[in-house]
Amino acid sequence: MADLPALRELARHLSMSLGGRLAAACRAGIAQVPGACALCQGRARGGLCGFCHAAVLRSMAGGLPRCPVCCLALDGRQPCPDCAPRPPAFDRAIAAFDYAPPGDLLIHYLKTGRRFTSAGMLAGLLADAARRAAPPLPGHAILVPVPASRASIMERGFNPAAEVARCLSRQLGLAYRPELLLRAREGRRQTRLKRRERASGVRSLYACPRPVPGAAIAVVDDVLTTGSTLHSIAQEFRAAGAASVCGLVLARTPAARGANGYVPAHAVLGGGGLASEDVA
């Protein structure tokens, strides 16, 4: 069986030196090399076998209505529990899959398992979701990853959002401009914070260092939970002159069913899980 991660890394280096069309053909050829499925370790092409690919995307194809802004699955009778209390500053969010088994394992492997070579496969799932979105992303949209903290970079050795955004840029043919968003300070890890703490924790955490008049900004992150991070970043880009701000996330944390209807999952998950924006 071919060493797929090594081949993908080779393709990445080749893309830096080869022409655009030749590099794209090289990456397409690598994607067809049989390898091990990222979840079940069975035979797969492109990172996931057919069964696991369908399982990861099953909830997105389940027919439940979704909030048109934050992509949260709803029951059709309740207002969005995340957007109703505070209208977001971003226009909409596009998610590849829900943060639920087995897709949550892909996020875990990327972030905790440090499988940065899986970023291309995950970006492919997000690229497919972006292509299906209506209306589609504008052709001049700029991809901007959520910056990771210094502590997170030291721990993992890379920024998951940046790796995904870099791969997504190639797959969608959109500009990649990480320098348009900076961390103004170091913040607390959001995994252990409640809604109100999350909202205050990301305030003034990010900054857009230059004007972006009329820009269509697509902020790339791994998981969307409360939307506090994306909301705060969208405010910064709006203030800098952006015409639109959307979120492109690998996974959307689903809502949990409570006694009084839907409740955001972060309110019942408890601390320590990965089902949240990782601001650290």
Stockholm file with secondary structure:
# STOCKHOLM 1.0

chainA/1-280         MADLPALRELARHLSMSLGGRLAAACRAGIAQVPGACALCQGRARGGLCGFCHAAVLRSMAGGLPRCPVCCLALDGRQPCPDCAPRPPAFDRAIAAFDYAPPGDLLIHYLKTGRRFTSAGMLAGLLADAARRAAPPLPGHAILVPVPASRASIMERGFNPAAEVARCLSRQLGLAYRPELLLRAREGRRQTRLKRRERASGVRSLYACPRPVPGAAIAVVDDVLTTGSTLHSIAQEFRAAGAASVCGLVLARTPAARGANGYVPAHAVLGGGGLASEDVA
#=GR chainA/1-280 SS CCCHHHHHHHHHHHHHHSCHHHHHHHHHHHHTSCEECTTTCSEEBTTBCHHHHHHHHTGGGSCCCBCTTTCCBCCSSSCCTTTSSSCCSSSEEEEEEESSTTHHHHHHHHHTSCCGGGHHHHHHHHHHHHHHCSSCCCTTCEEEECCCCHHHHHHHSSCHHHHHHHHHHHHHTCEECGGGCEESSCCCCGGGCCHHHHHHHTTTTEECCSCCTTCEEEEEEEEESSSHHHHHHHHHHHHTTCSEEEEEEEEECCEEEETTEEEETHHHHCTTCSCSCCCC
#=GC SS_cons         CCCHHHHHHHHHHHHHHSCHHHHHHHHHHHHTSCEECTTTCSEEBTTBCHHHHHHHHTGGGSCCCBCTTTCCBCCSSSCCTTTSSSCCSSSEEEEEEESSTTHHHHHHHHHTSCCGGGHHHHHHHHHHHHHHCSSCCCTTCEEEECCCCHHHHHHHSSCHHHHHHHHHHHHHTCEECGGGCEESSCCCCGGGCCHHHHHHHTTTTEECCSCCTTCEEEEEEEEESSSHHHHHHHHHHHHTTCSEEEEEEEEECCEEEETTEEEETHHHHCTTCSCSCCCC
//
